Amino acid sequence: MSAEARKFWRELVTAYEFDTQELAILRAAARTVDRLERLAGAEAALGDDLLIESKTGPVVNPILVEQRMQGQALARLVASLRIPQEGASSGDGSGRGAYRSPRTLQSVPKVI
């Protein structure tokens, strides 16, 4: 797993409490962060070649399409964890569901 994915995991499990199902969602989110890191490396290797030729003409490189889709998946996974936005209070009317309370002093789940 990439350093960025490990950092993502560590920061969240240190700051918030998660139940078993939420930890599974968090693992999926961390794997998605890892995939996005690898896709960013592949994108950098493309240089200016953002289009590729197909039978029907030029199309967007599939790496860029997958990168966008993984970004959307990550956004949905993180939203399902109900992590409050920085600076937002529990009653800010953001419509993000129940407020997640900060972690209390108990064991922190092991890094995946």
N, C-alpha and C positions, 0 to 999 in steps of 0.2 A: 504494500500500500504506500502511496506517495506521502511525502512529508506534509503536504497540504491537507490530505485526507486525515492523517493522524492528528494534525493540529485541530482540524474541524471537530473530530471526535472528542479529543481531550478537553477543548474549551467548553463544549456543551455538557459533557458528563460531569465536569467540575462545577459548572454553574447551576445545573438543573437536575431535578429528580425525574427518572423515567421508569415506567413499569416495563414488564417483559415485552409486551407488544410494541411499545414505543422504542425500546432498544433495537428491536428488529427493524423498525422504520429508520432509526438513526444509522444502523449498519448499512442499510440500502442507500441512504443518503451519502454516507462516507465512501461507499464504493462508486457512487455516481460522481463525487468530487474527484476521485482517483481517475475515472474514465475521462472526465473533462480535462484533467491535467495532461493525460496522454494525447487526447485530441488536440489540445493547444500546441503540443509539440509537433504533431503531424501537420497542423495548419501552418506553423512557422516554416516547416520544410517545403510547403507549397510555393512560398514566395508570392509572386503576383499571379500564379496560375489558379485563379479561383473558379474558372470555368473549365469543363472538359468537353470533348467532342463525343456525341452520341449519334445514333442512327438518324435522329430527328434534328440534329444541330447541337449547338452549345448548351450545356446545362450546368447548374451549380455543382461544384465538386461535392460528392457525397460526404466527405469529411465535415464540411461546413453544415450540411443538413443534419448530420448526426450530432454535431456539437450543439446546434440549436435545440434539438429534441432532448438531449441530455440535460441542458440547462433548464428546460421546461419541467422535466421530471424532477430535478433537484428542487425547484421552486415549490412543486406540489408536495414533495416529501417533507420539506422543512415547514411548510404551512400547516401540514397535518400534525406537526409536533406542537403547535400553538406557542412558539417562542415569541415573547413580546419584543417589539421593535425597541431599539435604543431610545431612551427618553420618553417612552410611552408609559402611562400608568395603567393600572388594571381597569379603570373605568373611563378610558379615553374615547369610547364609542367607535373604535376602529373596526368593530365587527369581526375580529379575528378569533372568536370563540373564547372559551374559558381561559383565564389568566393562569400561566404556569408559575408556580412559586419557586423561588430560588432554592438551591440545594441546601439541605440541612447537614449537620455533621453526621455522616454515616459513610459506609464504604462506597467508594467510587468504582463503577464498573471497570473492569480491565479493558485496556485498549485492544481492539480487535486485531 
